[in-house]
């Protein structure tokens, strides 16, 4: 279930973890990113609001260039890149800027 913040799932249950063992806030980020990927893959207009809310939630959690653990960062970046491709084909161009150690790539 997606919350109004855009996140999917909660970190309330300490026994809840991802297949990679991620828990807490990183678990919520991974779950949201995987949900965004699934909604995009489904190609249904029914999920447009979910996709946008999920992407906003993911983007709001970026801190110092990372989202958390390596797995969490990887799946969040994948969701953002897929969103960029999806949005470009559905709604026109979108751009992301990537900076590594203060240098734009």
N, C-alpha and C positions, 0 to 999 in steps of 0.2 A: 504494500500500500504506500502510495506517495503522499507525503505530508505537504502542507501548504508552503513550507520552506523550499520544497523541491527535492528533499532527500527521500530516499527509499530505505525503509527499515530504521531501526533505532539501535543505539548502543547500550540500552538499559539492561539487557541480559548478559551478564559476564560469561555465560556458557555458550554464547552465540559467536561463531567465528567462521571465517571463509575457508575455502579448501586449502589456502596457503597458511592458515593459522592466524590471519589478521583479525584483530578484535577492536572494540571501541570505535572511535571516530574514523579510523582508517577503514574499518569494516563497513561503516555507513557510506563512505566515499566509494569504495569498491562496488558495493551493492548498487548504488545510484549509477555509477558509470556503466556497469553491466546492463542495468535496466535501460539506460539511454541507448546503448548499442543494440539491444533487442528491439526497442521501439523503432529505431531507424531501420533496422533490417526488415521489420514487419511491413514497412511502406504503407501504413494506413493513416489517413488523415485524422482518425480518432485519437492518435497519440501525439499530435503536434504540440498541444499544451504541455503534456508530460515531458516531452523532449526539451522544450525551451526552459521549463522550470528546473529540470535536472541539470542542464548545462549551466544555468545561472548558479545553482547550488555548488556544482563542482568548481566553477571559476572563482566563486567567493571564498573557497577554502585554500587557494594557492598561497603558500607562505614561503618566502625566500627562495622561490623558484621550484619548490617541491610541494607535493600533496601529502607526503608522509613516507611510508616505507617504499622501497623500490617497486614492489608489485602494485601498490596503490597508485604511485605516480605513473607507472607504465599504463595501467588500464584507464586512468583519468585522461592522459594525453591521447590515448587511442580513441576514447569517446569524443574528445574535443576535435580531433582530426576528422573522424567520421561525420561529426556534426557539420564541420566546415564543408566537406564534400556534399553532404545531403542538402545543406542550405544553399550551396552554390547551384545545384541542379534544380532545386525547388523554388528558390526565392531570389536568385542573383548572387553576386559575388560577396564573399566574406574573407577577411584576412586575419591572421594571427601573427604576432611578432614574437620571435624566440630570441632570448638573450641568454648567453652562457658566460658566466664570469664578467658581466658587464659589456660583453661584445654581442652585437646583433648578428645572427646567423641567417 
